[in-house]
Amino acid sequence: MKIILDTAHLEDIRKYNRIYEIAGVTSNPTILSRECADFFPLLQNIRQEIGDKELHVQVTASSCTEMLLEAKSIVNILGKDTYIKVPTNEEGIKTIKQLKHLGYKVTATAIYTAQQAMLAASVGADYVAPYYNRMNNLNMDSRQTITEIATLFKLHHCETEILAASFKNTNQIMDALLCGAHAVTASPQLYTQMVESPVIDHAIKEFYKDWASVYQDKPIYELK
């Protein structure tokens, strides 16, 4: 099970990389545009921050020829271990197939159906990224789709992993993992919500209160 940050905000990446054992960082054109920064310098700073952890960068072209050129440029600057995100339409499948023949790491993105995931896996995609909340917004059954993908991959001994994305809340993240996703990518704020709440804060304060009633403010390392 892998936890990945879906952000290009350097301060968040730095903070959460210290707290959690993140597997890497995902980005897309929308996320990068929010930072109002130069494309490659920003991604190079992210690479420097996370070291050899996964970095997923999406192409923006629509034709296979141009996507291949973009992928080459991305990898030349950011390193061969960068995952190239390719939207999963027919031109994207064509691109994924050629990228894998060339030895690239690829994440098939914009997945809404098990059929898309199957075709992306058939040409060697390392990850498929189903969009959980976006499917929900279209009245599609996100849980069923991810379950079908997981079942399909297990049945056919497929090495492609499911990287679930597009989450609105923490319940969706847990649903995706329980349905068989191997990894999730979410905003840092959602990970915080998993461990920060008034209920948790109250329990911790009660522990401190009970401790102080006997040992005052002394920490354990000062006791003998």
VOVEXFI-817801 format. One line per field, with one value per residue (C-alpha): residue number from 1; z, y, x. Coordinates in Angstrom, 3 decimals. Example, Ala and Ser with C-alpha at 12.3 -4.5 7.8 and 13.67 -1.06 7.14 Angstrom:
num <- [1|2];
z <- [7.800|7.140];
y <- [-4.500|-1.060];
x <- [12.300|13.670];
END
This chain:
num <- [1|2|3|4|5|6|7|8|9|10|11|12|13|14|15|16|17|18|19|20|21|22|23|24|25|26|27|28|29|30|31|32|33|34|35|36|37|38|39|40|41|42|43|44|45|46|47|48|49|50|51|52|53|54|55|56|57|58|59|60|61|62|63|64|65|66|67|68|69|70|71|72|73|74|75|76|77|78|79|80|81|82|83|84|85|86|87|88|89|90|91|92|93|94|95|96|97|98|99|100|101|102|103|104|105|106|107|108|109|110|111|112|113|114|115|116|117|118|119|120|121|122|123|124|125|126|127|128|129|130|131|132|133|134|135|136|137|138|139|140|141|142|143|144|145|146|147|148|149|150|151|152|153|154|155|156|157|158|159|160|161|162|163|164|165|166|167|168|169|170|171|172|173|174|175|176|177|178|179|180|181|182|183|184|185|186|187|188|189|190|191|192|193|194|195|196|197|198|199|200|201|202|203|204|205|206|207|208|209|210|211|212|213|214|215|216|217|218|219|220|221|222|223|224];
z <- [0.000|-1.140|0.003|-2.582|-2.426|-5.139|-5.099|-6.534|-3.539|-2.285|1.325|1.606|-0.030|2.363|5.404|4.608|3.376|6.912|8.574|6.400|4.479|1.152|-1.991|-4.150|-5.732|-8.544|-10.605|-13.536|-15.595|-13.257|-10.101|-11.677|-12.949|-9.376|-8.409|-11.052|-11.484|-14.380|-15.327|-15.203|-12.346|-10.151|-10.973|-10.451|-6.990|-6.253|-7.445|-5.209|-2.252|-2.626|-3.907|-5.696|-4.748|-7.493|-9.475|-11.885|-14.597|-17.203|-20.886|-22.363|-26.094|-27.837|-30.532|-29.994|-31.809|-29.587|-26.386|-27.131|-27.624|-24.353|-22.506|-23.825|-22.681|-19.221|-18.653|-20.037|-17.450|-14.482|-14.807|-16.187|-13.060|-13.708|-14.437|-17.558|-17.092|-20.277|-20.637|-21.547|-24.888|-28.103|-28.873|-25.287|-25.506|-28.638|-26.770|-23.691|-25.874|-27.538|-24.279|-22.681|-25.693|-25.099|-21.423|-19.857|-16.678|-17.395|-15.458|-17.464|-16.184|-16.625|-15.996|-15.681|-16.668|-16.160|-19.941|-20.067|-17.280|-19.062|-22.326|-20.572|-18.680|-21.900|-23.331|-20.126|-18.094|-14.660|-13.039|-13.944|-12.187|-11.758|-10.828|-7.760|-7.091|-10.752|-11.372|-8.479|-9.957|-13.170|-11.256|-11.943|-9.248|-8.220|-5.778|-8.341|-11.000|-8.773|-7.551|-11.152|-12.064|-9.027|-9.788|-13.433|-12.634|-10.020|-12.298|-15.112|-12.893|-14.149|-12.763|-13.394|-10.140|-9.334|-8.295|-7.240|-7.561|-7.428|-3.849|-2.089|1.397|3.490|3.224|-0.515|0.030|2.364|-0.006|-2.858|-0.764|0.520|-3.072|-4.048|-5.002|-4.476|-3.995|-3.466|-4.315|-2.468|-1.323|1.827|3.651|3.326|4.989|7.858|8.261|8.824|12.067|13.249|14.731|17.880|19.098|18.795|20.374|23.327|23.955|23.883|26.266|28.706|28.715|29.479|32.211|33.930|33.682|35.155|38.087|39.354|37.733|37.153|34.039|34.212|31.005|31.264|30.514|33.703|35.938|37.786];
y <- [0.000|3.293|6.815|9.507|13.297|14.886|18.366|20.541|22.883|22.638|23.594|20.876|18.320|19.200|19.054|15.813|14.047|14.498|13.208|10.267|7.543|8.846|6.882|9.969|12.891|13.099|16.174|17.199|20.379|21.736|21.187|22.705|25.758|26.623|27.211|29.937|28.784|27.763|24.162|22.451|24.471|23.636|19.936|19.902|21.382|18.675|16.009|17.438|17.424|13.809|12.280|8.974|8.606|8.442|11.586|11.424|14.108|14.364|15.131|17.830|17.063|15.208|13.292|10.293|11.968|15.034|13.054|11.035|14.235|15.644|12.424|12.485|16.078|15.324|12.324|14.060|16.814|15.002|11.559|8.135|7.143|9.761|8.298|9.739|10.220|9.604|10.026|6.718|7.213|5.437|7.861|7.496|3.687|3.990|6.310|4.073|1.096|2.975|4.484|1.038|-0.304|2.552|1.648|4.468|4.243|5.086|5.935|5.604|8.371|9.594|6.068|5.819|2.200|-1.257|-1.539|1.396|-0.132|-3.481|-1.934|0.200|-2.838|-4.875|-2.505|-2.496|0.560|0.522|2.179|2.863|5.840|5.597|8.881|8.068|11.287|12.212|8.869|9.536|12.924|11.172|8.706|5.935|3.330|4.079|1.183|-1.316|-0.018|-0.302|-3.727|-4.895|-3.614|-5.308|-8.571|-8.434|-7.799|-10.566|-13.054|-12.478|-12.079|-8.536|-6.537|-3.177|-1.466|0.592|4.159|5.595|9.368|12.206|12.190|14.576|13.036|10.460|7.861|7.710|7.052|4.161|2.789|2.726|0.842|-1.639|-2.258|-3.275|-0.145|-0.643|3.076|6.319|9.876|12.664|16.233|16.605|18.077|14.830|12.882|15.381|14.838|11.142|11.778|15.193|15.652|17.018|13.450|12.546|15.855|15.232|11.761|13.085|15.945|13.469|11.425|14.540|15.573|12.172|12.168|15.658|14.746|12.422|13.487|17.202|18.433|16.046|14.111|10.407|11.003|13.063|10.317|7.925];
x <- [0.000|1.524|0.686|1.419|1.012|-1.115|0.368|3.118|3.283|6.851|6.128|3.490|5.754|8.560|6.273|4.469|7.591|8.940|5.766|4.736|6.518|5.268|6.051|6.209|4.374|1.850|1.116|-1.016|-1.394|-4.085|-2.019|1.091|-0.794|-1.841|1.791|2.306|5.908|8.135|7.427|10.816|12.394|9.375|9.554|13.310|12.769|10.211|12.642|15.339|12.945|11.785|15.020|14.527|10.865|8.260|7.501|4.548|4.379|1.621|2.048|-0.197|-0.129|-2.950|-1.059|1.184|4.083|3.978|3.393|6.515|8.508|7.177|7.990|11.547|11.979|10.553|12.795|15.892|15.502|13.945|15.527|14.671|12.753|10.058|6.639|5.024|1.284|-0.681|-4.464|-6.083|-7.784|-6.788|-3.969|-2.828|-2.767|-0.654|1.703|1.918|2.811|5.664|6.901|7.116|9.047|11.489|11.881|9.870|7.812|4.183|1.038|-2.180|-4.416|-8.012|-9.331|-13.110|-13.737|-12.271|-12.022|-9.616|-7.542|-7.419|-6.209|-3.606|-2.315|-2.209|0.418|2.461|1.409|3.049|0.029|-3.574|-5.154|-8.944|-10.647|-12.736|-14.648|-14.993|-16.664|-19.030|-19.914|-20.930|-23.132|-20.641|-19.908|-16.332|-16.108|-17.326|-14.944|-11.880|-13.011|-13.404|-9.940|-8.391|-10.175|-9.164|-5.501|-5.405|-7.152|-4.675|-1.579|-1.094|1.826|0.143|-0.804|-3.897|-3.101|-6.452|-6.834|-9.367|-10.626|-12.982|-12.843|-11.025|-13.807|-13.239|-9.536|-10.278|-12.935|-10.426|-7.865|-10.451|-11.573|-8.059|-6.120|-2.387|-1.746|-3.617|-2.673|-4.447|-4.038|-1.921|-4.908|-6.859|-4.046|-4.105|-7.844|-7.188|-5.334|-6.541|-10.011|-11.685|-12.271|-8.597|-7.546|-9.865|-8.430|-4.864|-5.712|-7.277|-4.078|-2.041|-4.488|-4.294|-0.498|-0.205|-2.460|0.286|3.557|2.833|4.628|7.559|8.284|9.168|12.835|13.162|11.772|14.048];
END
